[in-house]
Amino acid sequence: MLEGELVRLRALEPEDAEKIHPWVHDPEVGRWMTNSHPQSLAQIRKRAEERPVNSYELVVLGIEAKAEDKLIGVIDLRDAEPEIGNAELDIYIGDAGYRGGGGYGTEALRLMCRYGFNSMRLHMITLWVVAENERARHVYRKVGFSEDGRHREAFVGADGDRYDMILMSMLKGELR
């Protein structure tokens, strides 16, 4: 487990499927995420039970609010390549009561990036974010990510509109 003042990052358990299921269908959570078709609780349970063991290539952790011992989101480092020391990061806060201003996502990002740089010996962590998701872009910049480029109209929102995606990265030593 990785711990900060507000959050704890821990491996996901199969029983977490019940908590994750409502988040998958929450329009606010999915607004800026690439979504698949609707999933039943049974499908999410099956995926949770069949989740591969965390490894260098893929580390998926639950974000818990420490004070309440409550799962509030998910964060991962994926597609890690030891030869070049790069990985891609994804994060979402699923629990509406912990979104937008409490510092939970910021601390989870810092903990996961520190883990990637120190324990995984990564050199660079990248992520993609929808250009209109300014709240997320602000948090990413605050912890040390820089904007590297733009992929025009690469994201299709739930409304069917197309949005630009911003590539952001952080090098080891840039974490704030």
N, C-alpha and C positions, 0 to 999 in steps of 0.2 A: 504494500500500500504506500501511496505517496500522500503526505499530509501537509496542509497549510493551516492558516488560522480559520478559514471559513469552510474549506472543502477537503475531502479525502477522495483520492482516486483509487479504485479497487477493480479487480477482475469482475466481470459480469457473471451472474449466476442464472441458471435456467428459470428460477422463480421470478427474476426481474422482468420476464416477458409480460406479466400482468400490469406492471407499472409502465412499461414502454408502449404497450398496445394503444392506449388513448392518445399518446403523443404522436404516433404515426398518422392519426386521423385529425389532428389539430391543425386547422388551416394556418394559424400563426406560426407553428413550428415548421410546417412544410412550405411556407410562402417562398422562401429563398433556397429551398433544397430540391435536388433532382429526385422526384418521387416516382415510385412504381405504382402499380395498380393497387386498389384497396386490398388490405390483408386482414384475414381473420385472426382472432386470438390464437387459434390452433396453429396457424401458419407461423406466427411469431414465436410461439412456444417451440415448435419444431426447429425453427432456425436457431433459437437460443440453445436448445439441446444439442444441436449439431455444430455449433460454433467451434471452429478450430481452436486449438490451444494457442494462447498468445505466443508469438515468436518474433524474431527480428523483423521479418517481413510485414507482420501485422500485429499491433498491440491495440486492443480495444478495452477501454476501461470505463466503468460507471463513475459518474460524478455524484458524490454524496454531500449533502449539507451536514457538516460535522455536528452541529448543535442538536439536530433532530435525527441523526442517523437515517436520513431520507434520501433515496435516489432521486436526483433532479435532472440528470442529463447523461450524455455519452460523449466521449472524446476518443479519438484514435490517431495513431501514426501508422500509415500504410504504405505499401510499395517501397519499403526501405531497401536500399541497395548498398550492401557493405563495401562494394568495390569503389563507389564514389561518395558514400556517406550522405545520401539524400533520402528524405522521406516526405510524404504528403500528410497534412493534418486535416482532420474534420472534427467539428464540435457542434453540439447543440444543447441548449438548456430546454428540456421538455416541460418541466413543471412551471406553469405560468406565474406562480408566486415568487419565483426566483429569477425571472427575466428582467432585464432593463434597469440596472442600477445598483444592485447590491454587492457587486464585486465578485460574485461566484464564478462567472465565466472567465473573468480576467485572471483570477487566481488559478483556476483549472488550466488555462493556457500556459501560464508561467510554470506550473508544476510539470506539465507534460513536455514542454520544450526543454526544461532543465533535465528531465529524464532522458529525452532524446539526445541532447548534446553530451551529457555526462555518462550515462549508463550505456547508451547505444553507440556512443562515439560518432554521432552524426556531425557533418560539417554544415549542412543546410536543411532547413525545414521550409516547405512551400505549402501554399494553400490557394484555393480559388474562392472568390467571393463575388456575388452579384453587385455590380456597380451601384445600384440604388440602395443597397443594404448599408447605408452610411453608419448606422449604429455599430454593426460588426466591424466595418473598416476602421472606425475610430478605436475600438478595443485592440484590434490587431496592430495598429500603428503604435498605440500606447505601450504594448509589450515588446516592441522592437521590429515588427515586420515592415518592410518597405515595398512599395508598389513597383513591380517590374514590367508589367505590360498589360495589354487589353486584348481580349478575344471578343471581337464584335459580334453581337446578337447570338451568342453561343448558348444562352439559357432561355428556355421556354417556360414562362410562368404558368400558374394554374389558370390565369385569365387568357392564356393563349398568346400573350404579347411576348416579344423577344427582347432580351436585355443583354447588355455587355457583361462579360466576366472579367474580373481583375485578378491577375496573377500577383501574389505577394510572396516574399521570401524573407527569411532571417538566417544569417550566418552565425556560426558559433562565435560567441563574444558580443553579439548585438542584443541579447536578451536583457530587458530592463525590468 
